[in-house]
Amino acid sequence: MMRRRELLLGMVSLASTSSARAQQRESVLRLTLGTATPGGSFPAFGRALIAAVHEVDPGVMIEPRITKGSTENLTLLKSAELDLALVQGEYAYEALSGPSADGGGLKVVAPIDASPGMFVVPATSPVRSIPDLRGRAVALGTRGSGFTIMGRTVLKGSGIDPDHDITPILLDDAGDGATQVLDGRAAALWGASLGWPGFKTLADAPGGARFFGPGPEAIPKILALRASMRRLTVPAGSFRGQDAPIETVGSWSFILARSGLDGTAVTRLVRAIDRGRNTLARLYPQGRESDPRNLVSNVPTTWLHPATAAYLREVGANLE
């Protein structure tokens, strides 16, 4: 009788273990995430995002994919070769708004950050403002980056033709821009985001660096050129040697999802991003801006993934 009871208990234990393992397997969520070329802010954000999400929900497994940036990310999302991708504001707005928009069913899942754009030069450079760039070589970013479009817009709004008044340098890898400034091939580098590695590289280089945005008279003209652009301020002390705040322009970037991505998966991801914001902020300078609630004032409700919209309502955000 005792032997039979032990056998039954063993069978129950085995069944419970098998059930627990099955639930564990079912709880694993695997997602692919398109970032950008090495050396830019998107790969840095992607690494921080993956670490922050894994800390609060280890079952969410995000596989980063190196891409050429926002343009390729949109293409890969539309063909369902990626589940998620990081997309800069200029490209996100073009894909999701307007009568000619071809979003392919793409939806906004979460914000990344507001990326203030600036030019950076060595501290000893005679270049102190955008007009001083005339006739010089300027590294504008990679071909597939929305930051490059932003830089061209800033130049146009400042009265500089980016194709004729400067020598534009388009990069294969975002990290090459700082190198070209340091070795003299480029007089200046354009970039965006407080977490952008190129900015930090030049600020921390021997001799330091100088940052500047468009003149105050140019900002309204720049904002009129693109709906995605916003007035932004770079706080004093954001970079070594930057003692005063810098008034500039920039835009929000977003995590976009492919058409048909399961709502349960999106809810779980957004909840993990929300819970992991402190870790994200520790690992990435602007990570605190990745609060899903920041979508309310920056994205039309119709652009949101339904699961993201539902989560925002759940946490008390007013989407009306």
Sequence and secondary structure as in RCSB ss.txt:
>XXXX:A:sequence
MMRRRELLLGMVSLASTSSARAQQRESVLRLTLGTATPGGSFPAFGRALIAAVHEVDPGVMIEPRITKGSTENLT
LLKSAELDLALVQGEYAYEALSGPSADGGGLKVVAPIDASPGMFVVPATSPVRSIPDLRGRAVALGTRGSGFTIM
GRTVLKGSGIDPDHDITPILLDDAGDGATQVLDGRAAALWGASLGWPGFKTLADAPGGARFFGPGPEAIPKILAL
RASMRRLTVPAGSFRGQDAPIETVGSWSFILARSGLDGTAVTRLVRAIDRGRNTLARLYPQGRESDPRNLVSNVP
TTWLHPATAAYLREVGANLE
>XXXX:A:secstr
 HHHHHHHHHHHHHHHHHHHHHHHHHH EEEEEE  STTSHHHHHHHHHHHHHHHH TTEEEEEE  S HHHHHH
HHHTTS SEEEE HHHHHHHHSSTT   TT EEEEEEEEEEEEEEEETT S  SGGGGTTSEEEEEETT HHHHH
HHHHHHHTT  TTTTSEEEEESSTTHHHHHHHTTS SEEEEE TT HHHHHHHTSTT EEEE   TTTHHHHHHH
 TT EEEEE TTSSTT  S EEEEEEEEEEEE TT  HHHHHHHHHHHHHTHHHHHHHSTTGGGG GGGGTTTS 
GGGB HHHHHHHHHTT    
